[in-house]
Amino acid sequence: MRSAGGRRRYSRREINRVAALVKLISEGLTLEGARRVRDLQARVEELEADLDRARGQ
């Protein structure tokens, strides 16, 4: 998204994603490794939500 002045605006979700990647990289992961960790974390969240729905929660 861009502001009326043409500046790029970032959502809270985008900012949080970058912050999480920076944290993982600072812990010694490569950028690709950090991305993979985030992808796996997102998948786990999806599966947990599916499980909650299946249990009727």
N, C-alpha and C positions, 0 to 999 in steps of 0.2 A: 504494500500500500504506500502511497505517496501523499505528502501534505500538499496544501494548496501552493506552497512555494517550491514544490518539486523534490523535497527531501524525502528520503526513504524512511518509512515508519515501520517498526518491528512490533509484533504482538508479544504479549507476555509469554506465550508458548514458545515462540522462536528464541526469545532471550533465555528462557529456562533451558532450552535444548543446548544452546551454545555454552551456557554456564556448566552444564553437566559434562559436555565434551571437554571443556577446558580442565575441569576437575580430574577427569579420567586421564587426560594427557599428562597433567602434573603429577599423577601417581605412577607414571612410567609407561602407559600404553601408547602405541602409535595412533595416529588419527584414524586409520582403518580399524584398528582394534577397538578404539573408543566408539566408533560408529557401530561396530558389530555388537558391542555390549549394549548400547542404547536400543538397537533393533531387537535384541533378545529380551530386554526389559519390557519393551512395548508389547512384544508378543505374549509374554507372561501375563501382563495386565489384561490383554484381550482374552486370554484363556481363563483367567480368574473371573472376569466379567461373565463369560459364557457359562462357567460353572455355577456362579451365583444365580444366573437366570434359570438354569436347568434345575436348580434346587428350589426355585420359586422365591428367592430373596430379592 
